[in-house]
């Protein structure tokens, strides 16, 4: 069940707004309402003995924000090009964190009936498309996994 996300009614069709990004060979999405901002990539400071899903910290507006190692979460290997690389700043309840991605593609509206439940640990839904599937990240599960360990 979709418990958070931007839901609007378009006739009888519910829709979800997503920020779509590339990582490795796959395209992922996160709910637009959770995105605080999208910025150019910044240097990441490593944290010794931290959770393996945390790459380190990045300074944004004077605050140290953790960077989620989205490659480990997704199982994809990214090739970061400074020309396209972005950081998506997420605000999920009381948690702020950053996703470092190869490229932000677009903001897309998805019809809820097109969402297919997914069995992957950190992916909630898949949207089948002509070009390639869109994998919807489950940020709640990622944060829970990190904070529980």
C-alpha positions in Angstrom: 0.0 0.0 0.0 1.3 3.5 -0.8 1.4 5.2 2.6 3.3 8.3 1.5 3.6 10.0 -1.9 1.9 12.7 -3.9 -1.5 11.3 -4.8 -3.8 13.3 -7.0 -7.1 12.3 -8.6 -7.3 12.5 -12.3 -10.9 11.3 -13.1 -10.8 7.9 -11.4 -7.1 7.4 -11.8 -4.7 7.9 -8.9 -1.3 9.2 -9.8 2.1 9.3 -8.1 4.8 11.9 -8.9 8.3 10.5 -9.0 11.9 11.8 -9.5 13.5 9.4 -11.9 17.3 8.8 -11.9 19.8 6.5 -13.5 22.2 4.3 -11.6 24.2 1.6 -13.5 22.0 0.0 -16.1 18.7 0.6 -14.3 16.3 3.5 -13.8 15.0 4.2 -10.3 12.5 6.5 -8.8 11.7 8.2 -5.4 8.5 10.0 -4.4 8.7 13.7 -5.3 7.2 14.8 -2.0 10.3 13.3 -0.2 12.8 15.3 -2.3 14.0 18.5 -0.6 16.3 19.5 -3.4 18.6 18.2 -6.1 22.1 19.6 -6.1 25.4 19.1 -8.0 27.6 16.5 -6.4 29.8 17.5 -3.6 32.8 15.8 -1.9 31.8 13.0 0.5 33.7 12.6 3.8 34.1 8.9 4.8 32.9 7.8 8.3 35.1 5.0 9.8 33.2 1.9 11.0 29.9 3.2 9.7 27.0 1.1 8.3 28.0 -0.3 4.9 24.9 1.4 3.4 26.3 4.9 4.4 29.0 6.2 2.1 29.9 9.1 4.4 28.8 12.7 5.0 28.3 15.7 2.8 28.0 19.3 3.9 24.8 21.0 2.8 23.9 24.5 4.0 26.2 24.1 7.0 24.8 20.7 8.0 26.5 17.3 7.8 24.0 15.0 6.0 24.6 11.2 5.5 25.0 9.9 2.0 23.3 6.5 1.4 25.4 4.1 -0.7 22.7 3.6 -3.3 25.0 1.3 -5.3 25.0 -1.2 -2.4 21.3 -0.8 -1.9 20.5 -1.4 -5.5 23.2 -3.9 -6.4 24.1 -1.7 -9.4 27.6 -0.4 -10.3 27.6 3.3 -11.2 30.0 5.2 -13.4 29.8 8.7 -12.1 30.5 11.5 -14.6 30.9 14.9 -13.0 29.0 16.5 -15.9 25.8 14.6 -15.0 26.2 13.4 -11.4 23.7 14.7 -8.9 22.8 14.4 -5.2 19.1 14.1 -4.3 18.5 15.5 -0.8 15.7 13.5 0.9 13.6 14.4 3.9 11.8 11.4 5.3 10.0 12.1 8.6 12.8 13.3 11.0 15.6 11.9 8.7 17.6 13.8 6.1 19.9 12.0 3.8 21.4 12.2 0.3 21.3 9.8 -2.6 24.3 10.2 -5.0 23.1 9.3 -8.5 24.6 9.2 -12.0 22.0 11.4 -13.5 18.5 12.8 -12.7 16.3 12.1 -15.7 13.0 13.8 -15.0 10.0 14.2 -12.7 7.3 11.8 -14.0 3.7 11.2 -13.1 2.8 7.5 -12.9 -0.7 6.0 -12.8 -1.1 3.9 -9.7 -2.6 1.0 -11.6 0.7 0.6 -13.5 2.6 -0.1 -10.2 3.6 -3.8 -9.8 4.6 -4.9 -6.3 8.3 -6.0 -6.2 9.9 -8.5 -3.9 13.4 -6.8 -3.7 14.4 -5.8 -0.2 14.7 -2.0 -1.0 12.4 -1.7 -4.0 8.6 -1.5 -3.4 7.2 -1.3 -7.0 8.2 -1.7 -10.6 6.7 0.1 -13.5 7.0 -1.7 -16.8 7.7 0.6 -19.7 8.6 0.3 -23.4 12.2 1.5 -22.8 13.2 -0.1 -19.5 11.5 -0.7 -16.1 11.3 1.9 -13.4 12.2 0.6 -9.9 10.6 2.6 -7.1 12.9 2.8 -4.1 11.5 2.0 -0.6 13.2 4.7 1.4 11.4 3.8 4.6 13.0 0.3 4.5 16.4 1.7 3.7 16.3 4.1 6.7 14.9 1.4 8.9 17.7 -1.0 7.9 20.4 1.6 8.6 19.0 2.9 11.9 18.3 -0.7 13.2 22.0 -1.7 12.6 
